[in-house]
Amino acid sequence: MPPNPDLSEIDAPQPSFADRRRWFLIGASESVSVPGLVLCTAHVGFAGLAQEAGVSMGLAVFMVLAIWALPAMVVLLGAILSGAGLLAAAFAVALSSVRLTPMVVALVPEMRGPRTSRLAMYLLAHFVAVTSWVIAMENLRRVPREFRTSYYFGLGSILVVVNMVVVAAVYAVAPALPPAVAAGLFLLTPMYFLTSLWGSARETATYVAMLLGLMLGPILHFVAPGFDLLGAGLLGGGLAYAVHLMQVRRT
């Protein structure tokens, strides 16, 4: 994998296969980072959970490819362990993944080029997750627009492939991994998500939503255990949006 150059120093040449391949490799090199490493460690914990749930190695690896978002994969494992039906499991996974919709909406305008097809955007939208989104939002504006899809395809696809390999490799040695270690590695993911989203936030409403979510989550867990995450999201997000509207009116 080539070294990661300074994106701001690369000119915007005419689109060609060689140029697109170059930006694909640049995007792939961006996956070799601290966020990428944390994501890999979290998939170590997922591999252990998948084995405990009785999921085969092939299915666990396929879940990484088909679902990709780690929280949604954990929700699916929980549905399998609880004996939930197919429709209930599908609804739970879909509900967990809805949170990525604002990320897709924010990323697509930054990534779409003058000749980008809808099919390409649908494919690239599959790779949207917190890690790839944070890295892309930090770097895309320094990438020539006609090469942004190539850049993000390199970033997203390599993250998926690497973690598929991680899950397959760890699955074989999961029985020898202490449960406390696997649980600790898995908890690195929400910690990284929290710090990354906080660092990449651009509006006051985003900070308000995160703080309210952290406060309301534990409270609602005791008041309404089955409604805690959804309730914290609705209440925290609604209040944060109200704060945003008040700021817009003042300006």
Secondary structure, 3 states (H helix, E strand, C coil): CCCCCCHHHCCCCCCCHHHHHHHHHHHHHHCCCHHHHHHHHHHHHHHHHHHHCCCCHHHHHHHHHHCCCHHHHHHHHHHHHHCCCHHHHHHHHHHHHHHHHHHHHHHHHHHCCCCCCHHHHHHHHCCCCHHHHHHHHHHHHHCCHHHHHHHHHHHHHHHHHHHHHHHHHHHHHHHHCCHHHHHHHHHHHHHHHHHHHHHHCCCHHHHHHHHHHHHHHHHHHHHCHHHHHHHHHHHHHHHHHHHHHHHHHHC
